[in-house]
């Protein structure tokens, strides 16, 4: 689809127009065929036919598969070579995580609230060299940016806590950093209380 984009400035003499085409998730200038980036926070006016615009699916994993309490317990009990397991949080529990970023000379801590849509379990398999419990996948939704540091926040759906962190990072910050984490170290029980990481529940 071709777009006419007007980069908006308070000073009309400083505005610039570009004839662009949107392909593969990027804007390209039609004449030069070079990719055009748009700075975060830029105010732009896009003029295009109505059929050029579409609504987005929810952020993260979609559709999000959610198991009932009985189906979740049945699934984990029937894991091959299961040595032990325990439920550590009920469906509906809220957990928290933060993403710290440095923008110029400023350090910003983005803190998020996550709702568990299933019971959350720790489990251990017989063949593991280290018999420390690992988190079993758990459908969840990032409900809120409690630090209010994200403009235009939208919920993020995930099939596990690791996914919740990764999808949130990629959705809001793209490739500006490392989206991977070990959820057992990153998620905690109370806002601002990273020292209450759920790792301590392994014992």
BAPA-895498 format. One record per atom (N, C-alpha, C, O): z, y negated, x. Coordinates in pm, whole numbers, plus 50000, padded with zeros to 5 digits. Example, Ala and Ser with C-alpha at 12.3 -4.5 7.8 and 13.67 -1.06 7.14 Angstrom:
BEGIN
507805056951319507805045051230507805033051320508465033251424507085022551285507145010651367507874999751290508044988651341
This chain:
BEGIN
500005011950084500005000050000500004987450088500714986750188499194977650049499164965050122500124955150058500294954949936500764947050140501714937050094501384923650155500874922850267501664913150080501704899850137503174896250150503884895750050503634893650271505044890850295505214876550347504524872350440506114869450285506434855950328507834855950385508784858850313507984852650512509284851450575509854837950538509294827550572510984838150468511524826050407512424818550503513304824350567512204805650512513044796750592513404784550509512664780650419514554778450540514934766150470513974754850503513824745350425513344755850617512364745850657510964751450629510544761050694510254745650534508944750950495507964751350611507074759850613508114742450707507174741850819507374753650915506514756450998508524760450904508814771450995508524785150933508784795350995507984785350811507704798050746506414804150803505534797150852506354817350794505184824550845504794835250746505654842050690503514836950724503024847450634502284858050716501634854950816502404870550671501744881650739501124890850636501694893250529499954895950667499264905550581499574919450637499024923450740500454926950568500954939550621500614951250531500324949650413500664963050590500554975550515501764984250549502174984850664502324990850449503524999150468503095013750478502565019450382503315019850595502915033750619504015040950696504555035650793504345053050651505295061650722506625054750751507235056850856507065046550657508365040050673508355027750761509415022850800507165022550795507075010850882506045000950825505165004750748506194988350865505204978050834504264976450953504704975951068502944975650924501934973351027501094961250986500754959550869500754952851084499874941651058498454947051046497974954251134497764943550938496474949650911495424945851014494564954051048495474933651064494444929251160494644935651296493714941251354495864934851348496134939851484496484954651485496414961051590496854960351368497294974151354498554977051436498824988551471499314966551466500564968251540501754968151444501744961351342502774975951480503964976751397504744963651402504874957551508505254959551288505994946951278507434950151239507684957051140508374945251317509784946851285510304934651212509804923551228511324936951131511964925951058513444926051093514104936351081513964914651136515344914251183516294916451066516004912750952517434922551096518444925150995518934912050935519294902751007518954911350803519404899250735518314889050707518584878650647517064891950749515974882550723515734881250573515794891050500515464869050528515134866550389513624866350376512954858050438513084875350297511634876250283511254876950135512044881250051510054872750107509484873749973508264882849982507334879950057508274893849907507164903349909506354901949781506894902649671505064899949796504174898749682503204910649684502444912349779503244918649579502404930549573502274934849427503064930349343501304943349394501174948449257502424956349217503084962149303502754956749088503964963749042504044978249088505134983149117502904985049095502914999249133503265001349281503465012749324503344990649358503714991749499505214993649518505654997649625505994990849415507444991649427507955004349361507445008649257508975010349421509555022549369511055022249386511575015149472511755029849304513205030949319513515041649422512765051249439514655039949492515045049449594515945060249536516695057749442515875072349593516845082749562518185078849620518235070549711519285084549571520595081749630520605084649780519905093649826521395077049854521455078850000522095092250035522985097049965521625098150146522195110750192521515122750131520305122650107522285133250106521735145750053521535144649901522445141049827520335147649858520015146949716519025157949679518025159649749519295165549570520505164849488521685171449560521505180449642522875166949528524085172149591524605183949511524955182549394524645195749574525135207849508526655208149515527235207349624527305209449400528765209549393529225222449328528815225649217530095230049398530605242649347531915240649273532695231649306532155248849172533435248749104534505254449198534185260249301535775252649161536865257549244536745272649267536915277449379536465280049160536335294549173535165298649259535285307649342534015292149240532825295649318533015292049465532525299149553533725281049493533975277149632534845287449702534545291549814535925291649636536805301649697536085314849715536265321549817535275318749617534505331149628533565330549747533445340349821532905319149767531945317649877532625319250012532115326450098533775312650030534405313350161535045327050186535015331950298535605333150083536215346450099535185356950138535535367150198533935354550106532875364350133532035360850255530945366150272532545351950339531885349350467531985361650557533055367750565530905365550624530975377150713531935374750830531985363750885532685385150867533615384750981534695374050966535175368651066535075371150845536105361150821537465366550865537865377450823538165359050949539475363350996540595357250911541505364350868540535344350886541535337750803540985324550752540005319250804541625319350650541215306850590542385300750516543345307750480542315287750493543305281350409542735268550351541945261550415543145265650229542725253150167543625241950217544855243450216543035230850259543855219850311543845207550219544765199450223542795206150136542755195050042542085199449912541155207549914542565194149801541965197049671540775187949644540655177049700539905192749557538835184249505539445171449449540495171849384538795160149474539285147449425540125139749526540445128049505540495146349637541235139649744540345129249812539145131249826540955118249855540225108149932540605109250079541785110150114539585109250165539765108650309539045096250360538295089750287539275092950489538755080550544538185083050683538615092050755537195074950720536685075150857536195061150891535955052850803536055058651020535585045451063534485046951167534425056751241533625037051171532555035951270532745022551340532735012051277532925023051472533145010851550531855006951622531235015251689531464994551607530244989651669530524976551742531404968851704529764974151847529844961551920528574953551895527474957851929528744941851836527614932951807527814920251888528654911851854527024918851995527244907752087528594909352153528854919452217529454899552139530794900252197531844904352092533044904352120531364907851972532274910951862532364926051838531344932751830533574931151826533794945251791534064945851641534984939251591533274953851569533414955151425533804969451391533164978951436534854970951313535284984151266534924985351118535464978151034534004994251088533584996950952534375009050902534225020050956535205007250800536015018450749535535022450610535235013950526535465035550587534885040950465535845050550395536665057250459535725051150264536525059950179535615070850123534565068050067536055083550139535245095050098535995103249994537185106250012535325106849887535925115549786535405129749802534195131949808536315139449809535935153449815535515158049676536275156649580534335163549665533835168649537534115183549521533855189249415534645189849626535055203849625536355205049702536735195849775537045216449688538195219249773537715220349918536615225249944538565215950011538205216350153539045227050223540265227450209538375235650299539005246850366538855246050518537885240550569539845251650587539715255550728539485270550732540035277950650538665275150827538425289550838538215293550983537875285351068538435306451009538275312151142537525325451128537805333151036536585327951218535865340851218536335349351335536745344251439536255362351318536815371851415536155370751552536835372451653534885368051558534175368151685534285355351766533745354751877534965345251715535055332651788535995333851907537075339551896535555328452021536405328952141537665320552120538765324852156537495308852062538655300552029538955302051881538115299251796540155306451853540535309351716541125297151644542055298351565540575285451674540975273351604540165272251475538975275351471540835267851371540155266351244539085255451248539265244951309537975258251181536905248451166536805244551019537215252150931536255232850994536085228350858534905235350792533805235850847535155240750674534055246650597533345235250524533965225250487532045236750505531265226350438531875222950302532385231650231531815210350268532435205550144531635193650091531515183450159531085195049971530365183849911531285171749897532435173149856530765160049930531585148049925530685135749907529475136449928531305124649869530565112249848531325100749914532515098849889530625093149997531215081050056531235070549946530185065349908532425067349895532555059149775532645044149803532235035949720533185040549920533505026349938533565022650085534005030550169533135010650116533345004650247534584995950235534494984150200535755001750265537014994950235537274983150328538114974650297536584982450441536734971050531535864959250486535944948350543535034961550383534144951150331533264945050439532984933050439532824953450532532014948750644530534952150629529734949250718530174958450515528784962150489528294954250369528864955150261527234946650388526594940050274525764950150197525154959050256525744948850065524914957349979525254972149997524374980550017526544975149991526964989150009526454997849894526444993649779526045009949927525715020049827526315033449869526445036149988526665041549772527315054349801526375063649877525155063049863526995072449958526245081950039526695096050002527895099050006525755104749967526055118549929525915127750049525025125950132526795137650059526755146750174527265160550136528055162050042526805170550211527225184250188528385188450276528855199750266528855179450363529985182250452530515168950503529855158650488531685169150564532225156850621531385152350741531195140350762530895161850820530015158050932528775150750880528345140850938528215155850771527045149250713527405135450660526625126050673528585134150599529005121150545529005110650654528545099450634529535114150771529555104750884528125101950931527735090350948527365112550952526005110951005525115102850911524445093450954525105106550783524225099650688524635085050670523775076350655525935082350673526395068550661525945060450782525455049250768526115066150901525715059451024524215056251022523805044951046523415066450994521955064650997521495054950888520615046650911522095055950770521675047350658521925032650688521085024150656523045029550749523405015450770523065010150910522814998250926523055018951010522885014151147521685020151219521445017151336520925028751152519715034451210519985041851339520875050351345519235038451442519365044951573520245037151669520215039551789521015027751617521855019251702523185026151731524245021651686523125037151808524335044451844524175059351818523075064151790525285066551826525275081051810525845084851673527015082251646525015091051585525485094251452526265107451442526735111051334526405114551554527085127451551528595125751565529055116251629529345134851505530795134551521531355148351493530675156951438532625150351531533375162251490534345157551383535335150751412534055161151259534785155551145536275158251152537065150151102536685169251211538105172651215538895162351297540105160951280538195155251387538835144751467538625130851407539405121751434537585129151327537185115851280537775111951144537925100051114538105121851062538565118950926540085119450919540735127550986540645110650836542105109450827542515106450683541675103850597543845106950658544365107250522544635093550459544605092350337544905083550540545265070450487544445059650555544125060750673544095049050481543305038250542543995032650666545185029650665543205031150772543725025250896544625034350976545205029951076544765046950936545685056351003544905067451071545035079151036544095063651170543285073651241544135083951313543645094751347545425080751337546305090351403546665102051311547255111851356546315100851182546565111751087545315120351070545035125250961544585122151179543365130251175543675144151123544745149551151542755149951049543005162850986543055174351086543345185751047542765171751213542905182151315544305188051315544465199951342545315180051285546695184751293546975195951192547985202851204546095197651092546305207950991545835221551036545955231350962545315222351158544895235351210546075245051227545905257151214547255239751257548395248451282548975253951153549945261451156
